[in-house]
Amino acid sequence: MKKRFLGYPNWWGEMPMAVYTFIEKHDWEGRTIVPFCTHEGSGLSGTERRIQSACTGAKVLKGLAVRGSAAQHEQESVRKSVSSWLEKLHL
């Protein structure tokens, strides 16, 4: 099963409309989606569920949410979080 990483900023608990447009333009049947986002307090806030609903036929793995400020100022810590997340997903 082919894996697709789907990254996006989470703005006030929601993905930007451009991400939804991207999702609508592709066939997700038989794909595995690995979501990740940046945010400033809302985390994933249900976006995994919305991705699952929008991507018919896909399997959505547990996503990762990274604070945008941490990505800018705490890069080593974020790098460790990303590595740990990927390891838990066996990727």
N, C-alpha and C positions, 0 to 999 in steps of 0.2 A: 504494500500500500504506500503510495507516494505521500510524503509529508510536505506540507506547505506552511511556512511561518508567516503569520499575519500580524504585522506591527502597526500600531496606531497610537495617537495621543488620546487620552480619555479626558474629554472636556465636560466638566460638571456631570460626570456619571454616564456619559454617552459618547459613542464613536462619532467622528465627523461624517457628514452625509457622503463625502467622497469615498469613504470606506464602504458604505452600503452600496454605492453605485458600482464600485469595483466588484463587490461580492455578486451583485445581480448580473454582471457581464460574464461570469465564468461558470463552468460546470464543475460542481464539487463532488459529484457522484464517485464514491470509492476513494476519496482523498482523506487524509488525516490533516487537520488544521491545528497548528500550534500557535495560540494567540499570546501576544505580549503587548504591553502598553506602558506609556509614561503617564504620570498623573501628578497632581499636587494635593492629594487628600482623598480622592474617591476610589482608589484602587481599581480593581476590575469592574466593580459595581454592576454585576449582571451582564456584562458584555459577552461573556462566554456563552451564556444561555441565548442571547440574541444572535450570536454567530451561528450557534447550532440550529436555531429556527430558520435563519436565512440561507444556510448552506445545506440544502436538501441532499441527503445521501452521504454526508460527510461525518466523520468522527472528529470530535473536538476534544483535544487533550487539555489538561489543567494548565491555565495560563500563568503568566508572570506579570506582576505590576511593579514598576520601578518609579519612585518619585523622580521627577525631572530634575529637581535641585540636587538629589543624590547622584544622579547620572553626571551632573556637571562637576560636583565638588567632592564626591566620595567614590571615585572611580574604582579603586581597588576593592572596596566593600561590595559594590554593585557587581563587579567581575566575579567575585566569589559567589554571590547570590545567583547569578546567571549559571555559573558552572554547576552549582548544587541543584538547581532546577532542572537543567538538562540531564544531569546524572539520575535524578529521581524518575525522569521520563524515559530513561534508557536510551538517550540520544547522544 
